[in-house]
Amino acid sequence: MVPAHALAIAFALAAALCIAVGAVLRQRAAAKVPDDELGKLGAVGSLTRVPLWWAGTLVGMGGYIFQAAALGKGSLLLVQPLLVTSLLFALPLGAWLTKRSIAPREWAWAGALTAAVAILVVVGDPRPGENHAEALHWAIIGIIGLPLLAMCLLTARARTGAQKAVLLGVAAGALFGVAAVLTKGVVAVASEGVGALLTSLETYALIVVGITATAVQQNAYQAGDLQASLPASTVTEPVIATALGFAVLGEYLDADKEVALLLVAALVVMAVATIALARESGRSEQAVA
């Protein structure tokens, strides 16, 4: 029988591939929507008539299904860092679309990201915690998180271009991080049957958070180039998700204190390499658009 963590890794990598393809397609569609055509729902209202956007959305939904399957088998501390490898898929995809060769610096950053994720997964040895956060934890998350989210969105409204895209990317990434925690709980509830799924508050909270995150992300894609929004959302999501996994679900890294500095260094390298690769991917998409 295949170990659960091996299945979690396989599902997470499949999710990363779908996320990369879906993000590229949806950003390409959103970039063509002028600001004066934005409706009450932002870019989403205009994009529902664009086939390319639907293609990206369907692929992105496939990525979420794989992510949910991964979270059903492994911890947030295992799955979320692996999702960052979506940028490794975006790199050759961007090069193929623009018919360009991949620069040595891009291969270097890709290698650094791969090494950092491998260290976190293998050396860190993430261990699972609880499947559900307690009501008190969600109350604290809401009290702290909602004002910060509102501030980020309000500030974004007063900005344009890259600044707006970054702020919306951060907001979307934070929401997707919360959605990942909710997804883990909903997957656990789903194993108890349809009745339990339909009567769980986590199910409806996930729907609200997921729809909101998707709308904010799409507006981030429309606001500026992919190199502005993608680094922000790609870094913020695993940071929020893993922090919540550690703080409210009790997940942890089973590593000695002696390797703690190595894990911290790996986290820093992962963040820096993610931003660098996202910017390179964004430049590729800008060249294609």
C-alpha positions, 0 to 999 in steps of 0.5 A, spaced: 500 500 500 502 506 498 503 511 504 499 516 505 504 522 505 506 519 498 499 520 496 499 527 499 505 529 495 503 526 489 496 530 489 500 536 491 504 536 485 498 535 481 495 541 484 501 545 483 501 543 475 494 545 475 494 551 479 500 554 474 496 552 468 490 555 471 493 562 473 497 563 466 490 562 462 486 566 467 491 572 468 491 572 460 484 573 460 483 578 465 489 582 463 485 584 456 479 587 461 479 594 461 478 598 468 472 601 465 468 595 463 469 592 471 462 591 474 460 590 481 463 583 481 470 586 478 473 582 473 469 576 474 463 579 471 466 581 465 470 574 464 464 570 464 464 571 457 471 569 455 472 562 453 480 562 455 477 564 462 473 558 463 478 554 461 483 557 466 478 556 471 476 549 470 483 547 470 484 551 477 478 547 479 482 541 478 488 543 482 483 545 488 480 538 487 487 535 488 489 540 493 483 537 497 485 530 496 492 532 498 490 535 505 486 529 506 492 525 506 497 530 509 498 536 513 498 543 511 505 543 513 507 538 508 502 540 502 502 548 502 510 548 501 509 543 495 504 548 492 509 553 491 512 548 486 507 551 481 512 556 479 516 551 477 511 549 472 509 556 470 517 557 468 517 552 462 510 554 460 512 561 460 518 559 456 514 555 451 508 560 450 513 566 448 518 561 444 524 563 448 529 559 452 530 559 460 535 563 462 541 560 467 538 565 473 531 562 472 534 555 472 538 557 479 532 560 482 528 553 480 534 549 483 534 553 490 526 553 490 526 545 489 532 544 494 528 549 499 522 545 499 525 538 499 529 540 506 522 543 509 518 536 507 524 531 508 528 534 514 522 538 517 518 531 517 511 535 517 507 531 522 499 532 522 495 535 528 487 536 528 483 536 522 478 542 525 480 548 528 476 550 535 470 555 535 475 560 539 480 559 534 476 562 528 473 567 533 480 570 534 482 569 527 476 573 525 478 578 530 485 579 527 484 577 520 478 581 518 480 588 520 487 587 516 483 584 510 479 590 510 485 595 510 488 591 505 482 591 500 481 599 502 488 601 500 488 597 494 482 601 491 486 607 492 491 604 488 492 603 481 497 598 477 502 594 480 501 597 487 494 595 487 495 588 484 500 586 490 495 588 495 490 584 492 495 578 491 496 579 498 489 579 500 487 573 495 493 569 498 491 570 505 484 568 504 486 562 500 490 560 506 484 560 510 481 556 505 486 551 506 485 550 513 477 550 512 478 545 506 482 540 511 476 540 516 471 539 510 475 533 507 474 530 514 467 531 515 465 529 508 468 522 510 462 522 515 457 522 509 453 527 505 448 529 511 454 531 515 457 535 510 451 539 509 450 540 516 457 543 517 458 550 518 465 549 515 462 547 509 459 554 508 464 558 510 469 554 505 464 556 500 464 564 502 471 564 503 473 560 496 468 565 492 471 571 495 478 569 494 477 567 487 474 574 486 479 578 489 485 574 485 481 575 479 481 582 480 489 582 482 490 579 475 486 584 472 489 590 476 497 589 473 502 584 470 502 577 473 509 579 476 506 583 481 500 579 483 503 572 483 509 573 488 504 576 493 499 571 493 504 565 492 508 567 498 502 569 502 498 563 501 503 558 504 505 562 510 498 563 512 496 556 511 502 553 515 502 558 520 494 556 522 496 549 521 501 550 527 497 555 531 490 552 531 491 545 528 497 543 532 501 541 526 509 541 527 515 539 524 519 533 527 526 535 527 531 536 532 533 543 535 540 542 531 536 543 524 532 549 526 536 554 523 537 549 516 529 549 516 529 557 517 534 558 512 530 553 507 524 558 509 527 564 507 530 561 500 523 558 498 520 565 499 526 569 495 526 564 490 518 564 489 518 571 488 524 571 483 521 565 479 514 569 479 517 575 477 520 571 471 514 568 470 510 574 470 515 577 465 514 572 460 506 573 460 507 580 459 511 579 453 506 574 450 500 579 452 
